Amino acid sequence: MKEKKERVSSMIEPSINSLLEKVDSRYTLVVATAKRARQLTDGANKLTNCESDKPVTVAINEINENKITYIRTKSGIK
């Protein structure tokens, strides 16, 4: 008899839908997250109490908590 494996929840917090409410497009979300993660990697201070030390996770939480903003320019996002 095979054992049933316990399924681990794969829900991401914060959800993509809640993050998309903070920005104008998926593109903006990806670029803003990547740019902020790079700043964190380069030594910028965290603006959130997120327990993770992973730059992308911290950046996502900062976006979700409205701790960072972005400016759309002709050449991209600033």
Chimera marker file (.cmm) of the C-alpha trace (Angstrom):
<marker_set name="trace">
<marker id="1" x="0.000" y="0.000" z="0.000" r="1" g="1" b="0" radius="0.5"/>
<marker id="2" x="1.400" y="3.387" z="-1.010" r="1" g="1" b="0" radius="0.5"/>
<marker id="3" x="1.647" y="6.131" z="1.563" r="1" g="1" b="0" radius="0.5"/>
<marker id="4" x="-0.126" y="9.364" z="0.866" r="1" g="1" b="0" radius="0.5"/>
<marker id="5" x="2.318" y="12.217" z="0.634" r="1" g="1" b="0" radius="0.5"/>
<marker id="6" x="1.364" y="15.396" z="2.383" r="1" g="1" b="0" radius="0.5"/>
<marker id="7" x="0.956" y="18.164" z="-0.149" r="1" g="1" b="0" radius="0.5"/>
<marker id="8" x="2.699" y="21.410" z="0.670" r="1" g="1" b="0" radius="0.5"/>
<marker id="9" x="0.878" y="24.593" z="-0.192" r="1" g="1" b="0" radius="0.5"/>
<marker id="10" x="2.483" y="26.363" z="-3.125" r="1" g="1" b="0" radius="0.5"/>
<marker id="11" x="0.678" y="29.642" z="-2.553" r="1" g="1" b="0" radius="0.5"/>
<marker id="12" x="2.933" y="32.631" z="-2.941" r="1" g="1" b="0" radius="0.5"/>
<marker id="13" x="2.515" y="35.489" z="-0.496" r="1" g="1" b="0" radius="0.5"/>
<marker id="14" x="1.916" y="38.181" z="-1.444" r="1" g="1" b="0" radius="0.5"/>
<marker id="15" x="-0.126" y="36.944" z="-4.369" r="1" g="1" b="0" radius="0.5"/>
<marker id="16" x="0.561" y="38.040" z="-7.924" r="1" g="1" b="0" radius="0.5"/>
<marker id="17" x="-2.921" y="39.551" z="-8.081" r="1" g="1" b="0" radius="0.5"/>
<marker id="18" x="-2.327" y="41.746" z="-5.030" r="1" g="1" b="0" radius="0.5"/>
<marker id="19" x="1.043" y="42.840" z="-6.441" r="1" g="1" b="0" radius="0.5"/>
<marker id="20" x="-0.508" y="43.732" z="-9.802" r="1" g="1" b="0" radius="0.5"/>
<marker id="21" x="-2.837" y="46.131" z="-7.967" r="1" g="1" b="0" radius="0.5"/>
<marker id="22" x="0.267" y="48.102" z="-6.933" r="1" g="1" b="0" radius="0.5"/>
<marker id="23" x="1.671" y="48.591" z="-10.461" r="1" g="1" b="0" radius="0.5"/>
<marker id="24" x="0.314" y="49.208" z="-13.951" r="1" g="1" b="0" radius="0.5"/>
<marker id="25" x="1.498" y="45.986" z="-15.637" r="1" g="1" b="0" radius="0.5"/>
<marker id="26" x="3.331" y="42.697" z="-15.193" r="1" g="1" b="0" radius="0.5"/>
<marker id="27" x="6.289" y="44.232" z="-17.015" r="1" g="1" b="0" radius="0.5"/>
<marker id="28" x="6.474" y="47.031" z="-14.456" r="1" g="1" b="0" radius="0.5"/>
<marker id="29" x="6.250" y="44.522" z="-11.609" r="1" g="1" b="0" radius="0.5"/>
<marker id="30" x="9.139" y="42.460" z="-12.982" r="1" g="1" b="0" radius="0.5"/>
<marker id="31" x="11.373" y="45.436" z="-13.751" r="1" g="1" b="0" radius="0.5"/>
<marker id="32" x="10.684" y="47.241" z="-10.457" r="1" g="1" b="0" radius="0.5"/>
<marker id="33" x="11.309" y="44.035" z="-8.499" r="1" g="1" b="0" radius="0.5"/>
<marker id="34" x="14.548" y="43.332" z="-10.366" r="1" g="1" b="0" radius="0.5"/>
<marker id="35" x="15.860" y="46.876" z="-9.956" r="1" g="1" b="0" radius="0.5"/>
<marker id="36" x="15.046" y="46.957" z="-6.248" r="1" g="1" b="0" radius="0.5"/>
<marker id="37" x="16.572" y="43.504" z="-5.737" r="1" g="1" b="0" radius="0.5"/>
<marker id="38" x="19.764" y="44.768" z="-7.409" r="1" g="1" b="0" radius="0.5"/>
<marker id="39" x="19.828" y="47.767" z="-5.045" r="1" g="1" b="0" radius="0.5"/>
<marker id="40" x="19.456" y="45.418" z="-2.069" r="1" g="1" b="0" radius="0.5"/>
<marker id="41" x="22.233" y="43.179" z="-3.394" r="1" g="1" b="0" radius="0.5"/>
<marker id="42" x="24.438" y="46.256" z="-3.728" r="1" g="1" b="0" radius="0.5"/>
<marker id="43" x="23.885" y="47.129" z="-0.046" r="1" g="1" b="0" radius="0.5"/>
<marker id="44" x="20.693" y="49.200" z="0.183" r="1" g="1" b="0" radius="0.5"/>
<marker id="45" x="18.777" y="48.905" z="3.452" r="1" g="1" b="0" radius="0.5"/>
<marker id="46" x="15.542" y="46.918" z="3.633" r="1" g="1" b="0" radius="0.5"/>
<marker id="47" x="12.406" y="49.055" z="3.923" r="1" g="1" b="0" radius="0.5"/>
<marker id="48" x="10.284" y="46.221" z="5.288" r="1" g="1" b="0" radius="0.5"/>
<marker id="49" x="10.367" y="43.859" z="8.258" r="1" g="1" b="0" radius="0.5"/>
<marker id="50" x="10.439" y="40.852" z="5.945" r="1" g="1" b="0" radius="0.5"/>
<marker id="51" x="12.295" y="37.972" z="7.616" r="1" g="1" b="0" radius="0.5"/>
<marker id="52" x="13.843" y="36.786" z="4.356" r="1" g="1" b="0" radius="0.5"/>
<marker id="53" x="17.325" y="37.830" z="3.304" r="1" g="1" b="0" radius="0.5"/>
<marker id="54" x="16.611" y="37.007" z="-0.348" r="1" g="1" b="0" radius="0.5"/>
<marker id="55" x="16.676" y="40.276" z="-2.329" r="1" g="1" b="0" radius="0.5"/>
<marker id="56" x="13.790" y="39.360" z="-4.662" r="1" g="1" b="0" radius="0.5"/>
<marker id="57" x="11.554" y="38.337" z="-1.751" r="1" g="1" b="0" radius="0.5"/>
<marker id="58" x="12.356" y="41.555" z="0.109" r="1" g="1" b="0" radius="0.5"/>
<marker id="59" x="11.710" y="43.634" z="-3.035" r="1" g="1" b="0" radius="0.5"/>
<marker id="60" x="8.349" y="41.948" z="-3.600" r="1" g="1" b="0" radius="0.5"/>
<marker id="61" x="7.326" y="42.626" z="-0.007" r="1" g="1" b="0" radius="0.5"/>
<marker id="62" x="8.412" y="46.262" z="-0.297" r="1" g="1" b="0" radius="0.5"/>
<marker id="63" x="6.268" y="46.675" z="-3.410" r="1" g="1" b="0" radius="0.5"/>
<marker id="64" x="3.326" y="45.021" z="-1.679" r="1" g="1" b="0" radius="0.5"/>
<marker id="65" x="3.683" y="47.350" z="1.328" r="1" g="1" b="0" radius="0.5"/>
<marker id="66" x="3.963" y="50.448" z="-0.932" r="1" g="1" b="0" radius="0.5"/>
<marker id="67" x="7.466" y="51.132" z="0.414" r="1" g="1" b="0" radius="0.5"/>
<marker id="68" x="8.915" y="51.782" z="-3.047" r="1" g="1" b="0" radius="0.5"/>
<marker id="69" x="7.601" y="53.640" z="-6.070" r="1" g="1" b="0" radius="0.5"/>
<marker id="70" x="8.588" y="53.795" z="-9.718" r="1" g="1" b="0" radius="0.5"/>
<marker id="71" x="8.689" y="56.382" z="-12.469" r="1" g="1" b="0" radius="0.5"/>
<marker id="72" x="7.960" y="55.336" z="-16.042" r="1" g="1" b="0" radius="0.5"/>
<marker id="73" x="10.328" y="57.006" z="-18.517" r="1" g="1" b="0" radius="0.5"/>
<marker id="74" x="10.689" y="56.791" z="-22.284" r="1" g="1" b="0" radius="0.5"/>
<marker id="75" x="13.588" y="54.374" z="-21.902" r="1" g="1" b="0" radius="0.5"/>
<marker id="76" x="12.041" y="52.187" z="-19.197" r="1" g="1" b="0" radius="0.5"/>
<marker id="77" x="11.413" y="52.386" z="-15.482" r="1" g="1" b="0" radius="0.5"/>
<marker id="78" x="13.372" y="54.482" z="-13.016" r="1" g="1" b="0" radius="0.5"/>
<link id1="1" id2="2" r="1" g="1" b="0" radius="0.2"/>
<link id1="2" id2="3" r="1" g="1" b="0" radius="0.2"/>
<link id1="3" id2="4" r="1" g="1" b="0" radius="0.2"/>
<link id1="4" id2="5" r="1" g="1" b="0" radius="0.2"/>
<link id1="5" id2="6" r="1" g="1" b="0" radius="0.2"/>
<link id1="6" id2="7" r="1" g="1" b="0" radius="0.2"/>
<link id1="7" id2="8" r="1" g="1" b="0" radius="0.2"/>
<link id1="8" id2="9" r="1" g="1" b="0" radius="0.2"/>
<link id1="9" id2="10" r="1" g="1" b="0" radius="0.2"/>
<link id1="10" id2="11" r="1" g="1" b="0" radius="0.2"/>
<link id1="11" id2="12" r="1" g="1" b="0" radius="0.2"/>
<link id1="12" id2="13" r="1" g="1" b="0" radius="0.2"/>
<link id1="13" id2="14" r="1" g="1" b="0" radius="0.2"/>
<link id1="14" id2="15" r="1" g="1" b="0" radius="0.2"/>
<link id1="15" id2="16" r="1" g="1" b="0" radius="0.2"/>
<link id1="16" id2="17" r="1" g="1" b="0" radius="0.2"/>
<link id1="17" id2="18" r="1" g="1" b="0" radius="0.2"/>
<link id1="18" id2="19" r="1" g="1" b="0" radius="0.2"/>
<link id1="19" id2="20" r="1" g="1" b="0" radius="0.2"/>
<link id1="20" id2="21" r="1" g="1" b="0" radius="0.2"/>
<link id1="21" id2="22" r="1" g="1" b="0" radius="0.2"/>
<link id1="22" id2="23" r="1" g="1" b="0" radius="0.2"/>
<link id1="23" id2="24" r="1" g="1" b="0" radius="0.2"/>
<link id1="24" id2="25" r="1" g="1" b="0" radius="0.2"/>
<link id1="25" id2="26" r="1" g="1" b="0" radius="0.2"/>
<link id1="26" id2="27" r="1" g="1" b="0" radius="0.2"/>
<link id1="27" id2="28" r="1" g="1" b="0" radius="0.2"/>
<link id1="28" id2="29" r="1" g="1" b="0" radius="0.2"/>
<link id1="29" id2="30" r="1" g="1" b="0" radius="0.2"/>
<link id1="30" id2="31" r="1" g="1" b="0" radius="0.2"/>
<link id1="31" id2="32" r="1" g="1" b="0" radius="0.2"/>
<link id1="32" id2="33" r="1" g="1" b="0" radius="0.2"/>
<link id1="33" id2="34" r="1" g="1" b="0" radius="0.2"/>
<link id1="34" id2="35" r="1" g="1" b="0" radius="0.2"/>
<link id1="35" id2="36" r="1" g="1" b="0" radius="0.2"/>
<link id1="36" id2="37" r="1" g="1" b="0" radius="0.2"/>
<link id1="37" id2="38" r="1" g="1" b="0" radius="0.2"/>
<link id1="38" id2="39" r="1" g="1" b="0" radius="0.2"/>
<link id1="39" id2="40" r="1" g="1" b="0" radius="0.2"/>
<link id1="40" id2="41" r="1" g="1" b="0" radius="0.2"/>
<link id1="41" id2="42" r="1" g="1" b="0" radius="0.2"/>
<link id1="42" id2="43" r="1" g="1" b="0" radius="0.2"/>
<link id1="43" id2="44" r="1" g="1" b="0" radius="0.2"/>
<link id1="44" id2="45" r="1" g="1" b="0" radius="0.2"/>
<link id1="45" id2="46" r="1" g="1" b="0" radius="0.2"/>
<link id1="46" id2="47" r="1" g="1" b="0" radius="0.2"/>
<link id1="47" id2="48" r="1" g="1" b="0" radius="0.2"/>
<link id1="48" id2="49" r="1" g="1" b="0" radius="0.2"/>
<link id1="49" id2="50" r="1" g="1" b="0" radius="0.2"/>
<link id1="50" id2="51" r="1" g="1" b="0" radius="0.2"/>
<link id1="51" id2="52" r="1" g="1" b="0" radius="0.2"/>
<link id1="52" id2="53" r="1" g="1" b="0" radius="0.2"/>
<link id1="53" id2="54" r="1" g="1" b="0" radius="0.2"/>
<link id1="54" id2="55" r="1" g="1" b="0" radius="0.2"/>
<link id1="55" id2="56" r="1" g="1" b="0" radius="0.2"/>
<link id1="56" id2="57" r="1" g="1" b="0" radius="0.2"/>
<link id1="57" id2="58" r="1" g="1" b="0" radius="0.2"/>
<link id1="58" id2="59" r="1" g="1" b="0" radius="0.2"/>
<link id1="59" id2="60" r="1" g="1" b="0" radius="0.2"/>
<link id1="60" id2="61" r="1" g="1" b="0" radius="0.2"/>
<link id1="61" id2="62" r="1" g="1" b="0" radius="0.2"/>
<link id1="62" id2="63" r="1" g="1" b="0" radius="0.2"/>
<link id1="63" id2="64" r="1" g="1" b="0" radius="0.2"/>
<link id1="64" id2="65" r="1" g="1" b="0" radius="0.2"/>
<link id1="65" id2="66" r="1" g="1" b="0" radius="0.2"/>
<link id1="66" id2="67" r="1" g="1" b="0" radius="0.2"/>
<link id1="67" id2="68" r="1" g="1" b="0" radius="0.2"/>
<link id1="68" id2="69" r="1" g="1" b="0" radius="0.2"/>
<link id1="69" id2="70" r="1" g="1" b="0" radius="0.2"/>
<link id1="70" id2="71" r="1" g="1" b="0" radius="0.2"/>
<link id1="71" id2="72" r="1" g="1" b="0" radius="0.2"/>
<link id1="72" id2="73" r="1" g="1" b="0" radius="0.2"/>
<link id1="73" id2="74" r="1" g="1" b="0" radius="0.2"/>
<link id1="74" id2="75" r="1" g="1" b="0" radius="0.2"/>
<link id1="75" id2="76" r="1" g="1" b="0" radius="0.2"/>
<link id1="76" id2="77" r="1" g="1" b="0" radius="0.2"/>
<link id1="77" id2="78" r="1" g="1" b="0" radius="0.2"/>
</marker_set>
